[in-house]
Amino acid sequence: MNTLRNKVQLIGNLGNNPEIITLESGKKLAKISIATNETYKNSEGEKVTDTQWHNVVAWNKTADIIEKYLEKGNEVAIEGKLTYRSYEDKDGTKKYITEIVCNELLMLGGK
């Protein structure tokens, strides 16, 4: 059981251009949204595509690569860990976020 850990691997397409944030400390953060598709046949034999959206964040050098090379529609493979966090919005409502902290990125496809 010691070898089990929190690990996520996804291959999908960026749903929008990356959001890049530079913190006061100088650290860079990239936020991207990745769509993954699963296709199956329903009980009537019709082809159905189920799209899931995943929030991904990346820091520092990985964020630099995302900023420089990625844009909406690019296909990527990412590896990271699943994280959960919460915050209060401006109205005081508690919001919950599930996201993947990316530590490996592979750009797929080509131009």
LUMGU-629836 format. One line per field, with one value per residue (C-alpha): residue in three letters; residue number from 1; x, y, z. Coordinates in nm, 2 decimals. Layout:
<pts>
residuo <- c(ALA, ...)
num <- c(NUM, ...)
x <- c(X, ...)
y <- c(Y, ...)
z <- c(Z, ...)
</pts>
This chain:
<pts>
residuo <- c(MET, ASN, THR, LEU, ARG, ASN, LYS, VAL, GLN, LEU, ILE, GLY, ASN, LEU, GLY, ASN, ASN, PRO, GLU, ILE, ILE, THR, LEU, GLU, SER, GLY, LYS, LYS, LEU, ALA, LYS, ILE, SER, ILE, ALA, THR, ASN, GLU, THR, TYR, LYS, ASN, SER, GLU, GLY, GLU, LYS, VAL, THR, ASP, THR, GLN, TRP, HIS, ASN, VAL, VAL, ALA, TRP, ASN, LYS, THR, ALA, ASP, ILE, ILE, GLU, LYS, TYR, LEU, GLU, LYS, GLY, ASN, GLU, VAL, ALA, ILE, GLU, GLY, LYS, LEU, THR, TYR, ARG, SER, TYR, GLU, ASP, LYS, ASP, GLY, THR, LYS, LYS, TYR, ILE, THR, GLU, ILE, VAL, CYS, ASN, GLU, LEU, LEU, MET, LEU, GLY, GLY, LYS)
num <- c(1, 2, 3, 4, 5, 6, 7, 8, 9, 10, 11, 12, 13, 14, 15, 16, 17, 18, 19, 20, 21, 22, 23, 24, 25, 26, 27, 28, 29, 30, 31, 32, 33, 34, 35, 36, 37, 38, 39, 40, 41, 42, 43, 44, 45, 46, 47, 48, 49, 50, 51, 52, 53, 54, 55, 56, 57, 58, 59, 60, 61, 62, 63, 64, 65, 66, 67, 68, 69, 70, 71, 72, 73, 74, 75, 76, 77, 78, 79, 80, 81, 82, 83, 84, 85, 86, 87, 88, 89, 90, 91, 92, 93, 94, 95, 96, 97, 98, 99, 100, 101, 102, 103, 104, 105, 106, 107, 108, 109, 110, 111)
x <- c(0.00, 0.29, 0.33, -0.02, -0.03, -0.24, -0.17, -0.37, -0.29, -0.50, -0.49, -0.72, -0.75, -0.73, -1.08, -0.94, -0.61, -0.40, -0.45, -0.11, -0.07, 0.26, 0.25, 0.42, 0.68, 0.77, 0.63, 0.43, 0.10, -0.07, -0.44, -0.58, -0.90, -0.87, -1.15, -1.14, -1.39, -1.52, -1.73, -1.97, -2.29, -2.61, -2.89, -3.03, -2.70, -2.63, -2.28, -2.26, -1.96, -1.93, -1.70, -1.55, -1.37, -1.07, -0.92, -0.54, -0.28, 0.09, 0.37, 0.71, 0.89, 0.58, 0.38, 0.65, 0.62, 0.24, 0.25, 0.50, 0.36, 0.00, -0.33, -0.69, -0.74, -0.39, -0.38, -0.17, -0.09, -0.06, 0.04, -0.02, -0.21, -0.57, -0.63, -0.93, -0.95, -1.22, -1.25, -1.51, -1.62, -1.69, -2.04, -1.91, -2.03, -1.80, -1.68, -1.52, -1.27, -1.12, -0.81, -0.51, -0.17, 0.04, 0.40, 0.45, 0.34, 0.37, 0.25, 0.09, 0.00, 0.17, 0.12)
y <- c(0.00, 0.24, 0.26, 0.41, 0.79, 1.07, 1.07, 1.19, 1.15, 1.31, 1.37, 1.64, 1.97, 2.32, 2.48, 2.83, 3.03, 2.99, 3.24, 3.35, 3.51, 3.64, 3.66, 3.93, 3.68, 3.65, 3.29, 3.23, 3.04, 2.91, 2.81, 2.60, 2.40, 2.07, 1.88, 1.50, 1.30, 0.95, 0.79, 0.51, 0.36, 0.41, 0.15, 0.25, 0.19, 0.57, 0.70, 0.94, 1.16, 1.26, 1.56, 1.63, 1.95, 1.96, 2.26, 2.24, 2.47, 2.47, 2.66, 2.82, 2.65, 2.45, 2.77, 2.94, 2.66, 2.69, 3.07, 3.04, 2.75, 2.67, 2.81, 2.72, 2.39, 2.24, 1.88, 1.80, 1.51, 1.61, 1.44, 1.57, 1.54, 1.60, 1.88, 2.03, 2.38, 2.63, 3.01, 3.27, 3.49, 3.86, 3.79, 3.56, 3.24, 2.95, 2.80, 2.47, 2.39, 2.06, 2.10, 1.91, 2.05, 1.97, 1.85, 1.69, 1.83, 1.69, 1.88, 1.65, 1.70, 1.96, 2.26)
z <- c(0.00, 0.05, -0.33, -0.38, -0.42, -0.55, -0.93, -1.22, -1.59, -1.86, -2.24, -2.36, -2.54, -2.39, -2.37, -2.36, -2.37, -2.05, -1.77, -1.65, -1.30, -1.16, -0.78, -0.58, -0.48, -0.85, -0.88, -1.20, -1.20, -1.51, -1.51, -1.79, -1.85, -2.03, -2.20, -2.21, -2.43, -2.38, -2.66, -2.61, -2.75, -2.56, -2.52, -2.86, -3.03, -3.08, -3.05, -2.75, -2.66, -2.29, -2.23, -1.89, -1.80, -1.57, -1.40, -1.41, -1.24, -1.30, -1.14, -1.23, -1.52, -1.63, -1.62, -1.84, -2.10, -2.09, -2.14, -2.43, -2.63, -2.55, -2.67, -2.70, -2.88, -2.82, -2.73, -2.42, -2.18, -1.82, -1.50, -1.16, -0.83, -0.75, -0.50, -0.33, -0.19, -0.08, -0.05, 0.02, -0.27, -0.24, -0.11, 0.17, 0.00, 0.04, -0.29, -0.35, -0.62, -0.75, -0.96, -1.08, -0.99, -1.30, -1.25, -1.60, -1.93, -2.28, -2.59, -2.84, -3.21, -3.41, -3.63)
</pts>
